[in-house]
Amino acid sequence: MIYFQRMKAVKAAMIIAHPGHELRVHHWVETARPEVLVLTDGSGRTNQSRLPSTSKVLQGAGAVPGPVYGRFTDAELYQVMLTGKSEVAVNLVHEVADWLVAGQFDLVAGDALEGYNTSHEFCRYMTGAACELVRRRTGRSLPNYDFLLTGRPDECPEAVRGKAIHLQLDDAAIKRKLAAAASYPELQHEVAAALKQFGEKIFAQEWLRPVANDAGLDSAEAKPFYETHGEKQMAAGHYQHVIRAGEHMLPLAGAMWSFATR
């Protein structure tokens, strides 16, 4: 397969919001062996970091952690988004762009915009801004890809399939992928739910889809899931505030983009 031959000479970067996202594209990780940034420790409300489990997955796949690895607790990143701390977000864009330039990476892959989780959205906005800053500094367009975390693993719009990275896993690869997921203790509920929803066979496909650096900045979609979920969590007493797309996420995304393009 041409993709596998080409990947041998490619230096890849991966940027994800939470530990565990690497499982969705496990075979790509073991093929490309990227250097991986993880923004949060994945502790949620449990105060228990998931980083050790992700470190085990990455080590088994031959990938390595990057300089931002569990930089924030989930609560800390939540506060950055809720309070609009654009200086924190802008500094992160600057740091990640410096890393991408110094590392001479050939492509970047990370979380997609799905309207599901605010940290996933922040990660995509930050990644796009960092890639744009790299382009403006160096004149080199860094190929930028996303992958779905809650949607169907085999979903890729027809219009971009020709430029997407597609892996069809053989039996050995899918067994390794499912074994890695089964060995991730903090995500057993999520893994079981995904397998029940989609079945095992569908996870034998991995799509990394080309995405524009400014993806989502002009979003005018209906209320995203994370707002509805936040309202329910606040009603249940788990949250004190709800992060909103228009009030919080898009202004923060705009601040990161403005920094990258000024």
C-alpha positions as CSV (number, residue, x, y, z in Angstrom):
1,M,0.0,0.0,0.0
2,I,1.4,3.4,-1.0
3,Y,0.5,5.0,2.3
4,F,2.7,2.6,4.3
5,Q,5.6,3.2,2.0
6,R,5.2,6.9,2.2
7,M,4.9,6.9,6.0
8,K,8.4,5.6,6.5
9,A,9.8,8.9,5.4
10,V,7.2,11.1,7.2
11,K,7.6,12.7,10.6
12,A,4.2,13.0,12.2
13,A,2.9,15.0,15.1
14,M,-0.3,14.2,17.0
15,I,-2.2,16.7,19.2
16,I,-5.1,15.5,21.3
17,A,-7.1,17.0,24.2
18,H,-7.4,13.9,26.4
19,P,-5.4,10.7,27.1
20,G,-7.1,7.8,25.3
21,H,-7.9,9.6,22.0
22,E,-5.0,7.8,20.5
23,L,-7.0,4.5,20.6
24,R,-9.3,5.8,17.8
25,V,-6.4,5.7,15.3
26,H,-4.2,3.1,17.0
27,H,-2.9,1.6,13.8
28,W,-2.0,5.0,12.4
29,V,-0.1,5.6,15.6
30,E,1.8,2.4,15.4
31,T,2.5,3.0,11.7
32,A,3.5,6.7,11.8
33,R,4.9,6.6,15.3
34,P,4.1,10.3,16.0
35,E,5.4,12.6,18.7
36,V,2.2,13.2,20.8
37,L,1.0,16.2,22.7
38,V,-1.8,15.6,25.2
39,L,-3.4,18.8,26.6
40,T,-5.0,17.4,29.7
41,D,-4.4,14.6,32.1
42,G,-8.0,13.2,31.5
43,S,-8.8,13.3,35.2
44,G,-12.3,14.7,34.8
45,R,-14.1,14.8,38.2
46,T,-12.2,11.7,39.4
47,N,-8.9,13.5,40.0
48,Q,-7.2,10.4,38.6
49,S,-4.9,11.0,35.7
50,R,-5.2,8.7,32.6
51,L,-1.7,9.6,31.4
52,P,0.0,6.4,32.6
53,S,-2.5,4.4,30.5
54,T,-1.8,6.5,27.4
55,S,1.9,6.3,28.0
56,K,1.6,2.5,27.9
57,V,-0.4,2.6,24.6
58,L,2.2,5.0,23.0
59,Q,5.1,2.9,24.2
60,G,3.6,-0.2,22.8
61,A,2.9,1.5,19.5
62,G,6.4,3.0,19.2
63,A,5.2,6.6,19.6
64,V,6.6,9.1,22.1
65,P,5.2,11.9,24.3
66,G,5.9,15.5,23.3
67,P,6.7,18.6,25.5
68,V,3.0,19.3,26.4
69,Y,1.8,16.1,28.1
70,G,-1.0,16.5,30.6
71,R,-0.3,20.2,31.0
72,F,-3.7,20.9,32.4
73,T,-6.2,19.0,34.6
74,D,-9.6,18.9,32.9
75,A,-10.8,21.4,35.5
76,E,-8.0,23.8,34.7
77,L,-8.6,23.8,31.0
78,Y,-12.3,24.2,31.7
79,Q,-11.5,27.4,33.6
80,V,-9.4,28.7,30.7
81,M,-12.4,28.3,28.4
82,L,-15.0,29.5,30.8
83,T,-13.1,32.6,31.8
84,G,-11.7,33.4,28.4
85,K,-8.1,33.3,29.4
86,S,-6.8,34.1,26.0
87,E,-3.3,34.7,27.2
88,V,-3.1,31.0,28.2
89,A,-4.5,29.8,24.9
90,V,-2.3,32.2,22.9
91,N,0.9,31.1,24.7
92,L,0.0,27.5,24.0
93,V,-0.4,28.3,20.3
94,H,3.0,30.0,20.3
95,E,4.6,27.0,22.2
96,V,3.1,24.4,19.9
97,A,4.1,26.3,16.7
98,D,7.7,26.6,18.0
99,W,7.7,22.8,18.6
100,L,6.3,22.1,15.1
101,V,8.9,24.2,13.5
102,A,11.8,22.9,15.5
103,G,10.7,19.3,15.0
104,Q,10.5,19.7,11.3
105,F,7.2,17.7,11.2
106,D,5.6,16.7,7.9
107,L,2.0,16.5,9.1
108,V,-0.2,17.0,12.1
109,A,-3.3,15.0,13.2
110,G,-5.7,15.5,16.1
111,D,-9.2,15.8,17.4
112,A,-12.0,16.8,15.1
113,L,-14.7,19.4,15.7
114,E,-17.8,17.4,16.6
115,G,-19.7,19.8,19.0
116,Y,-19.4,17.1,21.6
117,N,-16.8,18.2,24.1
118,T,-15.3,21.6,24.7
119,S,-11.8,20.4,25.3
120,H,-11.9,18.6,21.9
121,E,-13.0,21.8,20.3
122,F,-10.3,23.8,22.0
123,C,-7.7,21.3,20.8
124,R,-8.8,21.6,17.2
125,Y,-8.9,25.5,17.3
126,M,-5.5,25.6,19.0
127,T,-4.0,23.1,16.5
128,G,-5.3,25.0,13.5
129,A,-3.9,28.3,14.8
130,A,-0.5,26.7,15.5
131,C,-0.4,25.2,12.0
132,E,-1.3,28.6,10.5
133,L,1.4,30.3,12.6
134,V,3.9,27.8,11.2
135,R,2.8,28.6,7.7
136,R,3.2,32.3,8.2
137,R,6.6,32.0,9.8
138,T,8.1,29.5,7.4
139,G,6.0,29.7,4.2
140,R,5.4,26.0,4.5
141,S,1.9,24.6,4.7
142,L,1.8,21.8,7.2
143,P,-0.8,19.2,6.3
144,N,-3.4,19.2,9.0
145,Y,-5.7,16.2,9.6
146,D,-8.5,15.4,12.0
147,F,-10.2,12.2,13.2
148,L,-13.5,11.6,14.8
149,L,-13.8,10.6,18.4
150,T,-17.6,10.1,18.8
151,G,-18.7,9.7,15.2
152,R,-18.5,6.6,13.0
153,P,-14.8,5.6,12.5
154,D,-15.5,5.0,8.8
155,E,-17.0,8.4,8.1
156,C,-15.1,10.6,5.7
157,P,-16.8,13.0,3.3
158,E,-16.5,12.0,-0.4
159,A,-15.1,15.4,-1.3
160,V,-12.0,14.9,0.8
161,R,-11.4,11.2,0.5
162,G,-8.8,11.6,-2.2
163,K,-6.6,13.7,0.1
164,A,-7.4,11.8,3.3
165,I,-5.2,9.1,5.0
166,H,-7.1,5.8,5.0
167,L,-6.0,2.7,6.8
168,Q,-7.8,-0.7,6.4
169,L,-6.6,-2.8,9.3
170,D,-5.8,-6.5,8.8
171,D,-6.8,-9.1,11.4
172,A,-3.5,-8.7,13.4
173,A,-3.8,-4.9,13.5
174,I,-7.4,-4.9,14.7
175,K,-6.6,-7.4,17.4
176,R,-3.8,-5.1,18.6
177,K,-6.1,-2.2,18.5
178,L,-8.9,-3.9,20.5
179,A,-6.4,-5.3,23.0
180,A,-5.0,-1.8,23.6
181,A,-8.5,-0.5,24.2
182,A,-9.4,-3.4,26.5
183,S,-6.2,-2.8,28.5
184,Y,-7.1,0.9,29.1
185,P,-8.8,0.6,32.5
186,E,-10.2,4.2,32.8
187,L,-12.1,3.9,29.5
188,Q,-13.8,0.6,29.8
189,H,-17.3,2.1,29.9
190,E,-16.6,4.2,26.8
191,V,-15.0,1.3,24.9
192,A,-17.9,-1.0,25.7
193,A,-20.4,1.7,24.6
194,A,-18.5,2.3,21.3
195,L,-18.3,-1.4,20.5
196,K,-22.0,-1.8,21.3
197,Q,-22.9,1.1,19.1
198,F,-20.7,0.3,16.1
199,G,-19.5,-3.3,16.5
200,E,-15.9,-4.4,16.2
201,K,-15.7,-4.6,12.4
202,I,-16.1,-0.9,11.8
203,F,-13.0,-0.1,13.9
204,A,-10.9,-1.9,11.2
205,Q,-11.0,1.4,9.3
206,E,-9.2,4.6,10.3
207,W,-9.7,7.9,8.4
208,L,-7.6,11.0,9.0
209,R,-9.3,13.8,7.1
210,P,-7.6,17.0,5.8
211,V,-9.0,20.0,7.6
212,A,-8.5,23.7,7.1
213,N,-6.5,25.6,9.7
214,D,-9.5,27.9,10.3
215,A,-12.1,25.2,10.6
216,G,-15.1,26.1,12.7
217,L,-14.2,29.8,13.2
218,D,-17.4,30.9,11.4
219,S,-19.6,28.2,12.9
220,A,-23.2,29.1,13.1
221,E,-24.6,25.7,13.8
222,A,-27.4,25.0,16.3
223,K,-26.6,24.6,20.0
224,P,-23.9,22.0,20.2
225,F,-24.2,18.9,22.4
226,Y,-21.7,20.2,24.9
227,E,-24.0,23.1,25.8
228,T,-27.0,20.8,26.3
229,H,-24.9,18.4,28.3
230,G,-23.5,21.2,30.4
231,E,-27.0,22.4,31.2
232,K,-27.9,19.0,32.5
233,Q,-24.8,18.7,34.5
234,M,-25.4,22.1,36.1
235,A,-29.0,21.1,36.9
236,A,-27.6,18.0,38.6
237,G,-25.2,20.1,40.6
238,H,-22.0,18.9,38.9
239,Y,-21.3,22.2,37.1
240,Q,-21.7,25.8,38.3
241,H,-21.5,27.2,34.8
242,V,-22.0,26.1,31.2
243,I,-19.5,26.8,28.5
244,R,-21.3,28.2,25.5
245,A,-20.1,28.3,21.8
246,G,-20.9,31.9,21.2
247,E,-20.0,33.3,24.6
248,H,-16.9,31.3,25.3
249,M,-15.5,29.0,22.6
250,L,-15.7,31.1,19.5
251,P,-14.2,34.2,21.1
252,L,-11.3,32.1,22.4
253,A,-10.8,30.5,19.1
254,G,-10.8,33.9,17.5
255,A,-8.2,35.2,19.9
256,M,-5.9,32.3,19.0
257,W,-6.5,32.8,15.2
258,S,-5.9,36.5,15.5
259,F,-2.5,35.8,17.2
260,A,-1.6,33.4,14.5
261,T,-2.5,35.8,11.7
262,R,-1.6,39.2,12.9
